[in-house]
């Protein structure tokens, strides 16, 4: 704890602290009782949150309880790509989501009742919000598929925390499919009256993690859990692809994601908590593609704020340094600072993109010499 306190003191000299409590890893003792599939974990998480507030809340004013819960529940408990490697797509993701929502709400109420008056901070959650564009915007079924896709991704967590219940699209589809499968109970759990009171309104802001977008269209799903939304998707092939196939450079998708969230959850400030571009460990410190990515996406963010009137309070680029990228290990790099992982002291070298962002954040404007490699709609200035 002494080390953490010293690091906070250094960071506070330069920045406002924003701390994420959970980024996809549980203590083994909690995994031994079922991990997030066991709702008892919600109480343990709330105890953990109280410890964080008590020890660091005098300096930390922005708390994020969970990072990308939709992605974690699917990749960790449905497909098993990530830790803890569980493959139970029908039941486990919804059990995990239910526990996460309760854990967040309990943590929020603890802060609200025990710490907020003195510490004056805020508590939110960061949601993966990759935009899902209708394959044919003139086709009502594709438009409906776009909304369902966002409801199953973002609304899964935002809706209960704002309104106290799951999105209607999720409830109706999963209940109907569960009944058709011969189940007496829905695979999507319910909140009782007491829990609804606890979770409803337990949110000061919504964190938005947005990297890319995809086309979606309506398609009857036949695989329980994996295809419950009756939506299928395909890449936006006319947009350039990064070193990761899923991440195509679709700047306008960020603006549309922010618009969708602000429409369905009005009054909640938005914070872009992740947005970034990957390259390979062989690419070094010169990263013009990443610079162009940040330039295009921040300009779309600016349009969301200035033209659309969306209440976006902050933007965080992912990531400060190269990091361990889950299943891809150290082969894929998102950092704006290069790390030499073969060096025992892990030497850090600023990439060109770090200089671009430093100038953008300092001057609040793009440089005249910036080259805009895009066929997007017109840029606007800060």
VMD Tcl script that draws the C-alpha trace (Angstrom):
set ca {
  {0.00 0.00 0.00}
  {2.97 2.32 0.60}
  {4.07 1.80 -3.01}
  {0.59 2.60 -4.31}
  {0.41 5.75 -2.20}
  {3.76 6.95 -3.53}
  {2.68 6.31 -7.12}
  {-0.54 8.24 -6.51}
  {1.49 11.18 -5.23}
  {3.55 11.20 -8.43}
  {0.49 10.88 -10.69}
  {-1.37 13.60 -8.82}
  {1.45 16.03 -9.57}
  {0.62 15.67 -13.27}
  {-2.93 14.36 -13.54}
  {-6.36 13.82 -12.07}
  {-6.60 10.24 -10.82}
  {-9.17 7.86 -12.28}
  {-9.01 4.34 -10.85}
  {-10.54 1.13 -12.19}
  {-11.32 -1.47 -9.53}
  {-11.70 -4.52 -11.76}
  {-10.07 -5.26 -15.09}
  {-10.77 -8.96 -15.69}
  {-8.96 -10.74 -12.86}
  {-10.32 -12.16 -9.59}
  {-8.41 -13.54 -6.60}
  {-8.18 -17.33 -6.70}
  {-10.17 -17.61 -3.45}
  {-13.16 -16.04 -5.21}
  {-12.69 -18.21 -8.29}
  {-12.78 -21.23 -5.97}
  {-16.40 -20.41 -5.11}
  {-17.44 -19.94 -8.75}
  {-16.08 -16.52 -9.60}
  {-18.61 -14.06 -10.97}
  {-21.20 -16.81 -11.46}
  {-21.63 -16.77 -7.66}
  {-23.60 -13.72 -6.50}
  {-21.80 -13.90 -3.14}
  {-18.87 -12.29 -4.95}
  {-20.89 -9.06 -5.18}
  {-20.66 -8.62 -1.40}
  {-16.94 -9.36 -1.39}
  {-16.42 -6.85 -4.17}
  {-18.31 -4.20 -2.20}
  {-16.02 -4.82 0.79}
  {-13.04 -4.38 -1.51}
  {-14.50 -1.11 -2.83}
  {-14.90 0.19 0.71}
  {-11.20 -0.47 1.38}
  {-10.24 1.47 -1.75}
  {-12.46 4.42 -0.84}
  {-11.12 4.48 2.71}
  {-7.44 4.38 1.74}
  {-7.35 6.36 -1.50}
  {-10.56 8.36 -1.73}
  {-8.91 11.52 -0.39}
  {-7.00 11.65 -3.71}
  {-9.05 9.59 -6.16}
  {-12.19 11.43 -7.31}
  {-13.14 9.25 -10.28}
  {-13.92 5.58 -9.64}
  {-14.68 2.94 -12.27}
  {-16.01 -0.27 -10.76}
  {-15.78 -2.63 -13.75}
  {-14.08 -2.42 -17.12}
  {-15.88 -3.83 -20.19}
  {-18.13 -6.31 -18.37}
  {-19.84 -7.49 -21.55}
  {-16.53 -8.44 -23.15}
  {-15.24 -10.07 -19.97}
  {-18.33 -12.20 -19.41}
  {-18.34 -13.47 -23.00}
  {-14.60 -13.98 -23.45}
  {-14.03 -15.31 -19.93}
  {-17.16 -17.34 -19.24}
  {-18.80 -18.02 -22.62}
  {-16.06 -18.65 -25.20}
  {-13.24 -19.22 -22.71}
  {-10.70 -17.20 -24.71}
  {-9.67 -15.22 -21.63}
  {-9.32 -16.05 -17.95}
  {-10.93 -17.87 -16.26}
  {-11.40 -19.92 -19.45}
  {-14.94 -21.12 -18.76}
  {-17.08 -22.26 -21.71}
  {-20.73 -21.99 -20.68}
  {-22.40 -19.63 -23.19}
  {-26.00 -20.42 -22.22}
  {-25.97 -19.56 -18.52}
  {-22.67 -18.23 -17.18}
  {-22.49 -14.85 -18.99}
  {-25.89 -13.77 -17.67}
  {-25.05 -15.00 -14.16}
  {-21.81 -13.02 -14.30}
  {-23.55 -9.93 -15.60}
  {-26.11 -10.16 -12.79}
  {-23.35 -10.37 -10.18}
  {-21.43 -7.48 -11.74}
  {-24.49 -5.23 -11.68}
  {-25.13 -6.04 -8.02}
  {-21.47 -5.58 -7.13}
  {-21.37 -2.22 -8.86}
  {-24.58 -1.04 -7.20}
  {-23.45 -2.09 -3.72}
  {-20.12 -0.33 -4.25}
  {-21.90 2.79 -5.47}
  {-24.23 2.89 -2.44}
  {-21.29 2.45 -0.05}
  {-19.59 5.48 -1.59}
  {-22.83 7.45 -1.64}
  {-23.66 6.73 2.01}
  {-20.22 6.61 3.66}
  {-17.72 8.65 1.63}
  {-19.22 11.02 -0.93}
  {-20.02 13.90 1.41}
  {-16.38 14.14 2.50}
  {-14.52 12.98 -0.60}
  {-16.75 14.55 -3.28}
  {-15.94 11.95 -5.94}
  {-18.04 10.11 -8.50}
  {-18.53 6.43 -9.35}
  {-19.23 4.94 -12.77}
  {-18.60 1.94 -14.98}
  {-16.76 1.56 -18.31}
  {-18.65 -0.30 -21.03}
  {-17.44 -1.69 -24.33}
  {-19.37 0.28 -26.92}
  {-18.30 -0.76 -30.41}
  {-20.79 0.76 -32.82}
  {-23.08 -1.58 -34.75}
  {-24.14 0.05 -38.01}
  {-27.25 -1.22 -39.88}
  {-26.07 -3.07 -42.99}
  {-28.88 -1.35 -44.88}
  {-30.00 1.82 -43.07}
  {-33.18 1.83 -45.19}
  {-34.14 -1.65 -44.01}
  {-36.19 -1.46 -40.77}
  {-35.03 -4.94 -39.75}
  {-31.36 -3.94 -39.98}
  {-32.06 -0.74 -38.06}
  {-33.77 -2.79 -35.35}
  {-30.81 -5.20 -35.36}
  {-28.47 -2.28 -34.75}
  {-30.45 -1.22 -31.69}
  {-30.66 -4.79 -30.36}
  {-26.91 -5.24 -30.77}
  {-26.23 -2.09 -28.75}
  {-28.81 -3.06 -26.14}
  {-27.20 -6.49 -25.67}
  {-23.73 -4.92 -25.40}
  {-24.12 -1.54 -23.67}
  {-27.69 -1.67 -22.41}
  {-27.11 -5.00 -20.67}
  {-25.36 -3.04 -17.91}
  {-26.31 0.60 -18.43}
  {-30.07 -0.07 -18.48}
  {-30.33 -1.70 -15.03}
  {-28.01 0.88 -13.48}
  {-30.14 3.73 -14.84}
  {-33.66 2.27 -14.90}
  {-33.49 -0.73 -12.56}
  {-34.18 -3.47 -15.10}
  {-32.70 -5.14 -18.17}
  {-33.46 -3.75 -21.64}
  {-36.85 -4.87 -22.93}
  {-35.20 -6.42 -25.99}
  {-33.06 -8.68 -23.82}
  {-35.87 -9.62 -21.50}
  {-38.33 -10.54 -24.23}
  {-35.91 -12.46 -26.44}
  {-34.11 -14.42 -23.73}
  {-37.32 -15.22 -21.85}
  {-38.95 -16.51 -25.03}
  {-35.93 -18.57 -26.05}
  {-35.57 -20.01 -22.54}
  {-39.20 -21.11 -22.60}
  {-38.77 -22.64 -26.06}
  {-35.78 -24.58 -24.72}
  {-38.04 -26.12 -22.08}
  {-36.65 -24.16 -19.14}
  {-38.87 -23.20 -16.23}
  {-36.74 -20.11 -15.51}
  {-35.27 -17.60 -17.91}
  {-31.55 -17.75 -18.57}
  {-31.59 -14.00 -17.87}
  {-32.05 -13.57 -14.09}
  {-34.53 -11.16 -12.51}
  {-34.02 -8.45 -9.92}
  {-36.45 -8.48 -7.00}
  {-38.02 -5.27 -5.70}
  {-35.29 -4.65 -3.14}
  {-32.46 -5.11 -5.63}
  {-34.23 -2.89 -8.16}
  {-34.19 -0.08 -5.61}
  {-30.51 -0.61 -4.94}
  {-29.35 -0.71 -8.55}
  {-31.64 1.92 -10.08}
  {-29.76 5.19 -10.44}
  {-26.46 3.78 -9.11}
  {-24.39 5.57 -11.71}
  {-22.74 9.00 -11.85}
  {-21.22 8.59 -15.31}
  {-20.78 6.08 -18.12}
  {-17.31 5.23 -19.33}
  {-17.15 4.47 -23.04}
  {-14.51 2.12 -24.48}
  {-14.66 2.41 -28.26}
  {-12.21 1.19 -30.86}
  {-14.05 0.06 -33.97}
  {-17.41 -0.74 -35.58}
  {-19.12 -3.40 -37.70}
  {-22.18 -3.83 -39.90}
  {-25.10 -5.78 -38.43}
  {-28.25 -7.30 -39.83}
  {-31.18 -9.26 -38.48}
  {-30.77 -13.04 -38.37}
  {-32.63 -15.61 -36.29}
  {-30.20 -17.02 -33.74}
  {-30.13 -20.75 -33.07}
  {-27.25 -21.09 -30.56}
  {-28.44 -20.30 -26.99}
  {-26.44 -17.56 -25.34}
  {-24.23 -16.76 -28.31}
  {-27.02 -15.78 -30.71}
  {-29.73 -14.57 -28.32}
  {-29.88 -11.11 -29.88}
  {-30.93 -12.40 -33.33}
  {-28.16 -10.29 -34.87}
  {-25.25 -11.20 -37.10}
  {-22.43 -8.93 -38.21}
  {-19.83 -8.41 -40.91}
  {-16.77 -6.17 -41.23}
  {-17.01 -2.66 -42.65}
  {-14.65 -3.67 -45.42}
  {-14.48 -0.26 -47.09}
  {-12.63 1.06 -44.03}
  {-8.91 0.26 -43.43}
  {-7.99 -2.57 -41.10}
  {-5.33 -2.53 -38.36}
  {-3.01 -5.36 -37.38}
  {-5.98 -6.91 -35.56}
  {-8.72 -8.08 -37.90}
  {-11.56 -6.95 -35.63}
  {-10.24 -3.39 -35.40}
  {-11.06 -1.46 -38.54}
  {-10.56 2.29 -38.51}
  {-14.13 3.63 -38.39}
  {-13.96 7.07 -36.73}
  {-17.62 7.94 -37.29}
  {-18.54 4.89 -35.21}
  {-17.33 6.64 -32.06}
  {-19.66 9.55 -32.68}
  {-22.62 7.24 -33.30}
  {-21.90 5.16 -30.19}
  {-21.84 8.30 -28.07}
  {-25.08 9.42 -29.70}
  {-26.83 6.12 -28.99}
  {-25.76 6.07 -25.35}
  {-26.71 9.70 -24.72}
  {-30.13 9.11 -26.32}
  {-31.03 6.08 -24.20}
  {-29.36 7.21 -20.97}
  {-29.80 10.99 -20.94}
  {-28.40 13.01 -18.09}
  {-25.41 10.72 -17.60}
  {-22.08 12.35 -18.47}
  {-19.88 10.29 -20.77}
  {-16.15 9.71 -20.40}
  {-14.23 8.07 -23.24}
  {-12.07 5.78 -21.12}
  {-10.43 3.72 -23.89}
  {-9.72 4.44 -27.55}
  {-6.62 3.23 -29.33}
  {-4.82 1.58 -32.21}
  {-2.64 -1.57 -32.26}
  {0.60 -2.25 -34.07}
  {3.19 -5.03 -33.83}
  {6.22 -5.44 -31.63}
  {8.37 -5.00 -34.75}
  {6.94 -1.59 -35.68}
  {9.05 0.46 -33.28}
  {8.50 4.07 -32.27}
  {7.39 5.58 -35.57}
  {3.62 5.07 -35.71}
  {1.94 7.33 -38.30}
  {-1.09 5.02 -38.49}
  {-1.74 5.48 -34.78}
  {-1.40 9.25 -35.10}
  {-3.90 9.28 -37.93}
  {-6.25 7.08 -35.89}
  {-6.14 9.45 -32.91}
  {-6.55 12.46 -35.18}
  {-9.64 11.04 -36.87}
  {-11.31 9.69 -33.74}
  {-10.78 12.82 -31.66}
  {-12.25 14.87 -34.49}
  {-15.37 12.70 -34.46}
  {-15.47 13.12 -30.70}
  {-15.34 16.87 -31.23}
  {-18.31 16.65 -33.60}
  {-20.27 14.70 -30.98}
  {-19.64 17.47 -28.48}
  {-19.92 20.60 -30.65}
  {-22.48 19.56 -33.25}
  {-24.54 16.90 -31.46}
  {-24.41 18.52 -28.02}
  {-23.40 15.31 -26.24}
  {-22.07 15.72 -22.70}
  {-18.60 14.16 -23.01}
  {-16.37 15.19 -20.11}
  {-13.01 13.55 -20.91}
  {-11.02 11.46 -23.37}
  {-8.37 8.85 -22.55}
  {-6.21 7.27 -25.24}
  {-5.32 3.60 -24.85}
  {-2.64 3.14 -23.84}
  {0.11 5.04 -22.03}
  {2.58 2.17 -22.53}
  {2.69 -1.14 -24.35}
  {1.07 -3.78 -22.18}
  {0.19 -7.45 -21.88}
  {-2.63 -7.77 -24.40}
  {-4.43 -10.86 -23.06}
  {-4.34 -13.73 -25.56}
  {-1.98 -11.81 -27.84}
  {0.60 -11.37 -25.11}
  {3.23 -8.76 -25.96}
  {3.06 -9.25 -29.74}
  {0.39 -6.55 -30.17}
  {1.10 -3.09 -28.84}
  {-1.36 -0.28 -28.05}
  {1.04 1.99 -26.18}
  {2.10 5.49 -27.16}
  {5.33 4.69 -25.32}
  {7.41 1.76 -26.53}
  {8.61 -0.78 -23.97}
  {11.61 -3.00 -24.63}
  {10.40 -6.17 -22.94}
  {13.75 -7.91 -23.45}
  {15.47 -5.24 -21.36}
  {15.50 -6.11 -17.62}
  {14.73 -2.48 -16.75}
  {11.93 -2.31 -19.36}
  {13.19 0.81 -21.08}
  {10.40 3.15 -22.18}
  {10.76 5.19 -25.36}
  {8.13 7.75 -26.48}
  {6.57 6.94 -29.83}
  {5.68 9.66 -32.31}
  {2.03 9.32 -31.27}
  {2.89 10.33 -27.70}
  {4.23 13.63 -29.03}
  {1.11 14.13 -31.13}
  {-1.16 13.57 -28.13}
  {0.99 15.74 -25.86}
  {0.65 18.61 -28.32}
  {-3.09 18.02 -28.76}
  {-3.74 17.95 -25.02}
  {-1.52 20.98 -24.38}
  {-2.71 23.27 -27.17}
  {-6.25 21.90 -27.60}
  {-5.84 22.03 -31.36}
  {-4.43 20.14 -34.33}
  {-1.18 21.29 -35.89}
  {-1.25 22.97 -39.28}
  {1.18 20.39 -40.66}
  {-1.06 17.44 -39.73}
  {-1.86 15.24 -42.71}
  {-5.39 13.90 -42.74}
  {-5.47 10.50 -44.41}
  {-9.20 9.99 -44.62}
  {-12.21 10.03 -46.86}
  {-14.45 10.93 -43.91}
  {-16.72 13.94 -43.74}
  {-15.20 17.36 -43.13}
  {-13.00 17.94 -40.10}
  {-13.80 20.61 -37.57}
  {-11.40 22.52 -35.35}
  {-11.22 22.54 -31.60}
}
mol new
graphics top color blue
foreach p $ca { graphics top sphere $p radius 0.5 }
foreach p [lrange $ca 0 end-1] q [lrange $ca 1 end] { graphics top cylinder $p $q radius 0.2 }
display resetview
